[in-house]
Each structure stands twice: as C-alpha cells, then as structure tokens.
C-alpha cells in the first residue's frame, strides 16, 4: 500500500507520516520547509501550482492521499482571502483531480470552523455555516472531496496537541508550559472553547478510518469540551506548576481580525465506526509529561 500525505512537515501531517510508515510505503509533500523524514519520499509541492501537485501524485501513484496541507492561520486567511482560497480550495480541487486520475482514496483533514457555534453541539450531519474565511475555504474544500468520483473521507478535527518538532509551531500544551516556567502572570481566554484532540488519538482515528471502507464525514476530536482557561489550569495541574499565575482573559480585548466560534463537535459516529478509546484530556497530558520526563525535555 502506498500513502501520500500532503503537508508532511506540519504538526498533523508529520505525525501521520510516522504513523502510516509502520504499515505502508509513504510519500509526503512540503512547500517551504526542508524537513527530511527517514524512509519516506519527499516531494516539493506548492498548492498554488497545479503542475507540482500533478507530478507528485502521478509519480508516487498512491492508493490513499491524505490531504493535510493548507493555510491554517485563521487571521492570515481573513487578511488574505484570495490567497486562502487559492491554497485551501483550488489546491484541494487539484489534489482531488489528480488523485482521481490514479484511483486513490482521498482523506481531507478539515476543521470545526465550518460551523458557526450557534448550536450546543454538532454532528457530522449538521449543516455547516462558517463565520470566518478559513472556515469558508475548508467547507469549499470539503465540497470538492464530496463531489469527487474518487472514494472520499472528511475528518474534521479541533485543536490537535502534543509535542511538536523544532520547526513546527508550539501547540497549546507547549505554549502554556512555556508561559508557566517563566513564572510571570499571563492571561488565557476563558471565552474560547474547544474539543482538544490528542495527536496520537487523531493519528489512530485517521489510520482506522482511512484503511477501512469508511466514506463521508467524521468528527475526529477529543471527547471533552473545555475553555482555554480550563485547559491551561489542567496542564499546570498535571505538570505540577503554579496555576495561580494563569489569569482569566477575554478574547474581545485582543482585537483579532477573524471570528473564533465556540464549536462543540460530537465524535460518537467516529467512535462507533472505529471502536477507538479516546484518551481523556488529563490522560493525554500525563502521557506528554511521561515523554518529557524520560527525555528530560525542556519546554
């Protein structure tokens, strides 16, 4: 079996490359990053250049394309909507087109931001209504997969976290730990809510759904819906650091350009399909603590 992961240098893409390497021949794409992954084939691909996508897919001839590459900075998308559309929508359409040509299954990593947060919770069958440009582009990317002739799978996730590689942006856990070890008061938004997703769980969900005959939309998220403030306090508890310096913040004081809806995704369809036991937020944070202790990792 041959699996191509687009965006293989990113946090999610990199973890999926490492996960699928255990069972498949894996290729991965990068854009500006020079990341080298042992025993995997690298392709230089810019989603704004159709020919680079075509060459990578036709040359590697994958059985499965896992499409992680995207412009995921919500505020950048808001400032530069044409660029976001070009990368997230037109780029996805090209990936789908060339995946169809080689008969590959398409797995798209999508987002909770396809919803506006007006409902208490959302299942995969609920009607999307994005409230920012990023969500609009990801919803259009989903439609490209749904309308494809190739087998399609859409996995919506939310706030993946874990230990990142040195060239990647810090995840929420790492950001909070870096703030805590400075031992100076810092605010964390109490009005932003998410279903944080442990990266090991997300990789296992993706593997299980991609390898079987599953189609359609699944919500691949953790089972707890928490505020960023609550999450930060849990991280401090697990790592036995001073949570008294975590202050209650409000996002409306930050003047961020893009709206961040509070979206509670239900993962019951995914759990029924895969039988995967999702780690609790505390369990997964303890696993990260164990890794840090064993490697004497500094935050």
Protein Blocks (a to p, Z undefined) as FASTA:
>chain_A
ZZddehklbmklmmmmmmmmmmpccddddfkbccdcehiacddddfklmklmmmmmmmno
pabdcdfbccfbfklmmmmmmlmmmmmmmmmmmmmmmmmmnopacdddddfklpgolamb
dcfkbccddfbfklmmmmmmmmmmmmpmbdcdddddehiaddddfkbccdfklmmmmmmm
nopacdddfkbccddddfklmmmmmmmmmmmmcehjdddddfbdcdfklmmmmmmmmnop
afklpccddfklnopabdcddddddfklmmmmnopacddfklmmmmmmmmmmmnopaZZ
